[in-house]
Amino acid sequence: MTIVNNIRKFRLEKEIRQEDLADAVGVSRQTIVAIEKGNYEPSLLLALKLSQYFKRNIEDLFKMK
């Protein structure tokens, strides 16, 4: 099983840069790049921070395939 995400989609909808998102949730821009590319699965804490930032359920951001 793999985890796919919609982080890039929601980030582009909000019209924010990767750097802005990274600052908002307390990680590096490289972390956001890796998540968007599917090369990194965030911790539960980071997933919750992203969920709060986008005001979405975690299930809207991440799905198992």
C-alpha positions, 0 to 999 in steps of 0.5 A, a space after each residue: 500500500 502507498 499513501 497519495 496526497 492532495 497537498 499540492 492541489 490544496 496549496 495551489 487552490 490557496 495560491 501559496 508558495 511551498 515556502 509559505 506553507 512550510 513556514 506555516 506548519 514549521 517545516 522546511 520547503 524541502 519537506 513540502 516538496 518531498 511530500 508533494 512528490 510522494 517521496 515522504 510520508 509526514 508524521 501524524 503531527 505534521 499531517 494534523 498541522 496540514 489538516 488544520 492549516 487547510 481546514 480539511 480532514 486528514 482523509 481529504 489530504 491523504 489517501 491509501 492506495 
